[in-house]
Amino acid sequence: MMPRALWALPMSALCCGCTLVTELFVFDPLPGHDASVTDGFVDAQESPPESGIDAGAEAAAEDVVEVDASDASNDASSDAGALSWSFLRPPTSRTLRGIWGSAEGSIWIVGDGSTILRWDGVSWVVESAPEANLALRDIWGTSATSLWAVGSDSLGNCLVIRSDGAAWTRDRGLVCRGSMRTIWGSSERDVWVVGSTFDPDSNAWRYDGVSWHAQRIGMRPGDVASVHGTSASDVWITTEQGSAFHFDGVSWLQTASRAPGIGLETALWVVGPDDFWASGFNGAVYRYTPLGWAIASTGVGVPMRRFHATGVNSLWGVGPRGAVIRSGNGRWQAVGMLGPMNLNDVWGLTDSDLWVVGDFGTVARGRR
């Protein structure tokens, strides 16, 4: 009979503006697997336990099927295949949509139902949102004392909230009907948010350190968009219809052609001037360069929802059905399928420590 594994952390405690949540549970390992638990993580080859702090929380994932990358032909295989995935149990079963961190022990996650979580390296801290029933879709920051999250409120209005490290407050300077979907900035005085609104002149906004300014770039009403860049003079926005717009610090210019396929998802990552990756609804990944659009296969057949780079030649993507992919020098490889749940965002500082978040409170970490 296989031994039982115990995960024990101190009981819950309260702090100013937040709740420290930890968890105790016991689980039986699957036949043929070790009952290894490290730093509060369940080994990804085990079924996540059924208990949780949140009374409504349920197991977020099935057993992980790890992909053997040893026979892959690209040079990313050895690093990608070395990741060992584990599930960390957050105190919620709500959908998690965005993740950002400033260090290994300072990681924030946002999601539905005003969910704001912080991982301090040992346990979860539940931070208080400024309002109830917020749909938070993305998070970005410059430090632990300068954080931004975007989404929509309970009345269907666009939303930006900010944290100084002590408390989250709503930024009332941005006013529109709809939902902000993604956020990126080059500094605290150059922050961009984009989304889906009922006003074609309100799909993209820029914060200059003082106030918000709507960007009139030619997007249609309701056209979901994504934003990313490398500097204040190199910002790209892509739309659901496959259009791409570039800001050079002075004005906007639309690319001459749209991305091939049936449209673009919210995944966008700018590599350099006139060089970015975007994800199509058909499961393909597109790269735009001065030569135009090029298509690349990922091997997973699902659209990527977010990209994140951990190095100059290391770009990660996540999407439905637990899909995780990685590009090494422009060649994509399917790293694995972590389960039936959808993955919505990915973040990490290095190739050896990667975090992904998704539906049903899913948080997984790949390490080596």
JOKAMO-V557861 format. One record per pair of residues at least 12 apart in sequence whose C-alpha atoms are under 8 Angstrom apart, sorted by the first residue. I is the first residue (numbers start at 1). J is the second residue. If there is no record, write none. Layout:
i=I j=J
i=I j=J
This chain:
i=2 j=28
i=2 j=29
i=2 j=31
i=2 j=35
i=3 j=28
i=3 j=29
i=3 j=35
i=4 j=26
i=4 j=27
i=4 j=28
i=4 j=29
i=4 j=35
i=5 j=26
i=5 j=27
i=5 j=28
i=5 j=29
i=5 j=35
i=5 j=36
i=5 j=37
i=6 j=24
i=6 j=25
i=6 j=26
i=6 j=27
i=6 j=37
i=7 j=23
i=7 j=24
i=7 j=25
i=7 j=26
i=7 j=37
i=7 j=40
i=8 j=23
i=8 j=24
i=8 j=25
i=8 j=40
i=9 j=22
i=9 j=23
i=9 j=24
i=9 j=40
i=9 j=123
i=10 j=22
i=10 j=23
i=11 j=23
i=17 j=127
i=17 j=128
i=17 j=166
i=17 j=167
i=18 j=125
i=18 j=126
i=18 j=127
i=18 j=128
i=19 j=125
i=19 j=126
i=19 j=127
i=20 j=123
i=20 j=124
i=20 j=125
i=20 j=126
i=21 j=53
i=21 j=91
i=21 j=123
i=21 j=124
i=21 j=125
i=21 j=126
i=22 j=53
i=22 j=91
i=22 j=123
i=22 j=124
i=23 j=52
i=23 j=53
i=24 j=52
i=25 j=49
i=25 j=51
i=25 j=52
i=26 j=49
i=27 j=49
i=29 j=46
i=29 j=47
i=30 j=46
i=30 j=47
i=33 j=45
i=33 j=46
i=39 j=122
i=40 j=88
i=40 j=122
i=40 j=123
i=41 j=86
i=41 j=87
i=41 j=88
i=41 j=89
i=42 j=86
i=42 j=87
i=42 j=88
i=43 j=85
i=43 j=86
i=43 j=87
i=44 j=63
i=44 j=64
i=44 j=84
i=44 j=85
i=44 j=86
i=44 j=87
i=45 j=63
i=45 j=64
i=45 j=65
i=45 j=86
i=46 j=63
i=46 j=64
i=47 j=61
i=47 j=62
i=47 j=63
i=48 j=60
i=48 j=61
i=48 j=62
i=48 j=87
i=52 j=89
i=52 j=91
i=52 j=92
i=53 j=91
i=53 j=92
i=54 j=91
i=54 j=92
i=54 j=93
i=56 j=92
i=56 j=93
i=57 j=91
i=57 j=92
i=57 j=93
i=57 j=94
i=57 j=360
i=57 j=361
i=58 j=93
i=58 j=360
i=59 j=360
i=60 j=93
i=60 j=341
i=60 j=359
i=60 j=360
i=60 j=361
i=60 j=362
i=61 j=338
i=61 j=339
i=61 j=340
i=61 j=341
i=61 j=362
i=62 j=339
i=62 j=340
i=63 j=338
i=63 j=339
i=64 j=337
i=64 j=338
i=64 j=339
i=65 j=336
i=65 j=337
i=65 j=338
i=65 j=339
i=66 j=335
i=66 j=336
i=66 j=337
i=66 j=338
i=67 j=81
i=67 j=334
i=67 j=335
i=67 j=336
i=67 j=337
i=68 j=81
i=69 j=81
i=69 j=335
i=72 j=333
i=74 j=328
i=74 j=331
i=74 j=333
i=75 j=328
i=76 j=326
i=76 j=327
i=76 j=328
i=76 j=333
i=77 j=333
i=79 j=351
i=79 j=352
i=80 j=326
i=80 j=335
i=80 j=351
i=81 j=335
i=82 j=367
i=82 j=368
i=83 j=352
i=83 j=366
i=83 j=367
i=83 j=368
i=84 j=366
i=84 j=367
i=84 j=368
i=85 j=364
i=85 j=365
i=85 j=366
i=85 j=367
i=86 j=364
i=86 j=365
i=86 j=366
i=87 j=362
i=87 j=363
i=87 j=364
i=87 j=365
i=88 j=362
i=88 j=363
i=88 j=364
i=88 j=365
i=89 j=361
i=89 j=362
i=89 j=363
i=90 j=124
i=90 j=361
i=90 j=362
i=90 j=363
i=91 j=124
i=91 j=361
i=92 j=360
i=92 j=361
i=93 j=359
i=93 j=360
i=93 j=361
i=93 j=362
i=94 j=111
i=94 j=112
i=94 j=113
i=94 j=115
i=94 j=359
i=94 j=360
i=94 j=361
i=95 j=111
i=95 j=112
i=95 j=358
i=95 j=359
i=95 j=360
i=95 j=361
i=95 j=362
i=96 j=109
i=96 j=110
i=96 j=111
i=96 j=112
i=96 j=115
i=96 j=344
i=96 j=357
i=96 j=358
i=96 j=359
i=96 j=360
i=96 j=361
i=96 j=362
i=97 j=109
i=97 j=110
i=97 j=111
i=97 j=112
i=97 j=136
i=97 j=137
i=97 j=138
i=97 j=344
i=97 j=345
i=97 j=357
i=97 j=358
i=97 j=359
i=98 j=110
i=98 j=111
i=98 j=136
i=98 j=137
i=98 j=138
i=98 j=139
i=98 j=344
i=98 j=345
i=98 j=346
i=98 j=357
i=99 j=138
i=99 j=139
i=99 j=140
i=99 j=345
i=99 j=346
i=99 j=347
i=99 j=356
i=99 j=357
i=100 j=139
i=100 j=140
i=100 j=141
i=100 j=347
i=101 j=141
i=101 j=144
i=101 j=347
i=101 j=348
i=102 j=141
i=102 j=142
i=102 j=143
i=102 j=144
i=103 j=349
i=104 j=120
i=104 j=121
i=104 j=349
i=105 j=119
i=105 j=120
i=105 j=121
i=105 j=122
i=106 j=118
i=106 j=119
i=106 j=120
i=106 j=121
i=106 j=144
i=107 j=119
i=107 j=120
i=108 j=139
i=109 j=139
i=109 j=357
i=110 j=136
i=110 j=137
i=110 j=138
i=110 j=139
i=110 j=149
i=111 j=135
i=111 j=136
i=111 j=137
i=111 j=138
i=112 j=133
i=112 j=134
i=112 j=135
i=112 j=136
i=112 j=137
i=113 j=132
i=113 j=133
i=113 j=134
i=113 j=135
i=113 j=136
i=114 j=129
i=114 j=131
i=114 j=132
i=114 j=133
i=114 j=134
i=114 j=135
i=114 j=136
i=115 j=127
i=115 j=129
i=115 j=134
i=115 j=136
i=116 j=128
i=116 j=129
i=127 j=167
i=128 j=167
i=128 j=168
i=129 j=168
i=129 j=169
i=130 j=161
i=130 j=168
i=130 j=169
i=130 j=170
i=132 j=154
i=133 j=153
i=133 j=154
i=134 j=151
i=134 j=152
i=134 j=153
i=134 j=154
i=135 j=151
i=135 j=152
i=135 j=153
i=135 j=154
i=136 j=149
i=136 j=150
i=136 j=151
i=136 j=152
i=137 j=149
i=137 j=150
i=137 j=151
i=137 j=180
i=137 j=181
i=137 j=182
i=138 j=150
i=138 j=151
i=138 j=181
i=138 j=182
i=138 j=183
i=139 j=182
i=139 j=183
i=140 j=183
i=140 j=184
i=140 j=185
i=142 j=187
i=142 j=188
i=144 j=164
i=144 j=165
i=145 j=163
i=145 j=164
i=145 j=165
i=145 j=166
i=146 j=162
i=146 j=163
i=146 j=164
i=146 j=165
i=146 j=188
i=147 j=162
i=147 j=163
i=147 j=164
i=147 j=165
i=148 j=160
i=148 j=161
i=148 j=162
i=148 j=163
i=149 j=161
i=149 j=162
i=149 j=183
i=150 j=180
i=150 j=181
i=150 j=182
i=150 j=183
i=150 j=193
i=151 j=179
i=151 j=180
i=151 j=181
i=152 j=178
i=152 j=179
i=152 j=180
i=156 j=177
i=156 j=178
i=156 j=179
i=157 j=175
i=157 j=176
i=157 j=177
i=157 j=178
i=157 j=179
i=158 j=174
i=158 j=175
i=158 j=176
i=158 j=177
i=158 j=178
i=158 j=179
i=158 j=180
i=158 j=197
i=159 j=171
i=159 j=174
i=159 j=175
i=159 j=179
i=159 j=180
i=160 j=172
i=160 j=174
i=160 j=180
i=173 j=211
i=173 j=212
i=174 j=205
i=174 j=212
i=176 j=197
i=176 j=199
i=176 j=202
i=177 j=197
i=177 j=198
i=177 j=199
i=178 j=195
i=178 j=196
i=178 j=197
i=178 j=198
i=178 j=222
i=179 j=195
i=179 j=196
i=179 j=197
i=180 j=193
i=180 j=194
i=180 j=195
i=180 j=196
i=180 j=197
i=180 j=203
i=181 j=193
i=181 j=194
i=181 j=195
i=181 j=196
i=181 j=224
i=181 j=225
i=181 j=226
i=182 j=194
i=182 j=195
i=182 j=225
i=182 j=226
i=182 j=227
i=182 j=266
i=183 j=226
i=183 j=227
i=183 j=228
i=184 j=227
i=184 j=228
i=184 j=229
i=185 j=228
i=185 j=229
i=185 j=232
i=186 j=229
i=186 j=230
i=186 j=231
i=186 j=232
i=188 j=208
i=188 j=209
i=189 j=207
i=189 j=208
i=189 j=209
i=189 j=210
i=190 j=206
i=190 j=207
i=190 j=208
i=190 j=209
i=190 j=232
i=191 j=206
i=191 j=207
i=191 j=208
i=192 j=204
i=192 j=205
i=192 j=206
i=192 j=207
i=192 j=227
i=193 j=205
i=193 j=206
i=193 j=227
i=194 j=224
i=194 j=225
i=194 j=226
i=194 j=227
i=195 j=222
i=195 j=223
i=195 j=224
i=195 j=225
i=195 j=226
i=196 j=221
i=196 j=222
i=196 j=223
i=196 j=224
i=196 j=225
i=197 j=221
i=197 j=222
i=197 j=223
i=198 j=221
i=198 j=222
i=199 j=221
i=199 j=222
i=200 j=216
i=200 j=218
i=200 j=219
i=200 j=220
i=200 j=221
i=200 j=222
i=201 j=214
i=201 j=215
i=201 j=216
i=201 j=217
i=201 j=218
i=201 j=219
i=201 j=221
i=202 j=214
i=202 j=215
i=202 j=216
i=203 j=215
i=203 j=219
i=203 j=221
i=203 j=222
i=203 j=223
i=203 j=224
i=203 j=225
i=204 j=216
i=217 j=245
i=217 j=252
i=217 j=253
i=219 j=239
i=223 j=239
i=223 j=240
i=223 j=241
i=224 j=239
i=224 j=240
i=224 j=266
i=225 j=237
i=225 j=238
i=225 j=239
i=225 j=240
i=225 j=266
i=226 j=238
i=226 j=239
i=226 j=266
i=226 j=267
i=226 j=268
i=227 j=268
i=228 j=268
i=228 j=269
i=228 j=270
i=229 j=269
i=229 j=270
i=229 j=271
i=229 j=272
i=230 j=270
i=230 j=271
i=230 j=272
i=230 j=273
i=232 j=248
i=232 j=249
i=233 j=247
i=233 j=248
i=233 j=249
i=233 j=250
i=234 j=246
i=234 j=247
i=234 j=248
i=234 j=249
i=234 j=273
i=235 j=247
i=235 j=248
i=236 j=270
i=238 j=264
i=238 j=266
i=238 j=268
i=238 j=278
i=239 j=263
i=239 j=264
i=239 j=265
i=240 j=263
i=240 j=264
i=240 j=265
i=240 j=266
i=241 j=258
i=241 j=262
i=241 j=263
i=241 j=264
i=242 j=258
i=242 j=259
i=242 j=260
i=242 j=262
i=242 j=263
i=242 j=264
i=243 j=255
i=243 j=257
i=243 j=258
i=243 j=259
i=244 j=258
i=257 j=292
i=259 j=286
i=259 j=293
i=260 j=293
i=261 j=280
i=261 j=281
i=261 j=282
i=262 j=280
i=262 j=281
i=262 j=282
i=263 j=280
i=263 j=281
i=263 j=282
i=264 j=278
i=264 j=279
i=264 j=280
i=264 j=281
i=265 j=278
i=265 j=279
i=265 j=280
i=265 j=281
i=265 j=303
i=265 j=304
i=265 j=305
i=266 j=278
i=266 j=279
i=266 j=304
i=266 j=305
i=266 j=306
i=267 j=279
i=267 j=304
i=267 j=305
i=267 j=306
i=267 j=307
i=267 j=317
i=268 j=306
i=268 j=307
i=269 j=307
i=269 j=308
i=269 j=309
i=274 j=288
i=274 j=289
i=274 j=290
i=275 j=287
i=275 j=288
i=275 j=289
i=275 j=290
i=276 j=288
i=276 j=289
i=279 j=303
i=279 j=304
i=279 j=305
i=280 j=303
i=280 j=304
i=281 j=302
i=281 j=303
i=282 j=301
i=282 j=302
i=282 j=303
i=283 j=297
i=283 j=298
i=283 j=300
i=283 j=301
i=283 j=302
i=283 j=303
i=283 j=304
i=284 j=296
i=284 j=297
i=284 j=298
i=284 j=301
i=284 j=302
i=284 j=303
i=285 j=297
i=285 j=298
i=285 j=303
i=285 j=304
i=296 j=331
i=296 j=332
i=297 j=332
i=298 j=325
i=298 j=332
i=298 j=333
i=298 j=334
i=299 j=333
i=299 j=334
i=300 j=323
i=300 j=334
i=302 j=319
i=302 j=320
i=302 j=323
i=303 j=319
i=303 j=320
i=304 j=317
i=304 j=318
i=304 j=319
i=304 j=320
i=305 j=317
i=305 j=318
i=305 j=319
i=305 j=320
i=305 j=343
i=305 j=344
i=305 j=345
i=306 j=318
i=306 j=319
i=306 j=344
i=306 j=345
i=306 j=346
i=307 j=345
i=307 j=346
i=308 j=346
i=308 j=347
i=308 j=348
i=309 j=348
i=310 j=348
i=310 j=349
i=310 j=350
i=310 j=351
i=311 j=350
i=311 j=351
i=313 j=327
i=313 j=328
i=313 j=329
i=313 j=330
i=314 j=326
i=314 j=327
i=314 j=328
i=314 j=329
i=314 j=351
i=315 j=327
i=315 j=328
i=316 j=346
i=317 j=345
i=317 j=346
i=318 j=343
i=318 j=344
i=318 j=345
i=318 j=346
i=318 j=356
i=319 j=342
i=319 j=343
i=319 j=344
i=319 j=345
i=320 j=340
i=320 j=341
i=320 j=342
i=320 j=343
i=320 j=344
i=321 j=337
i=321 j=338
i=321 j=339
i=321 j=340
i=321 j=341
i=321 j=342
i=321 j=343
i=322 j=336
i=322 j=337
i=322 j=338
i=322 j=339
i=322 j=340
i=322 j=341
i=322 j=342
i=322 j=343
i=323 j=335
i=323 j=336
i=323 j=337
i=323 j=338
i=323 j=342
i=323 j=343
i=324 j=336
i=324 j=337
i=324 j=338
i=341 j=358
i=341 j=359
i=341 j=360
i=341 j=362
i=342 j=358
i=342 j=359
i=343 j=356
i=343 j=357
i=343 j=358
i=343 j=359
i=343 j=362
i=344 j=356
i=344 j=357
i=344 j=358
i=344 j=359
i=345 j=357
i=345 j=358
i=352 j=366
i=352 j=367
i=352 j=368
i=353 j=365
i=353 j=366
i=353 j=367
i=353 j=368
i=354 j=366
i=354 j=367
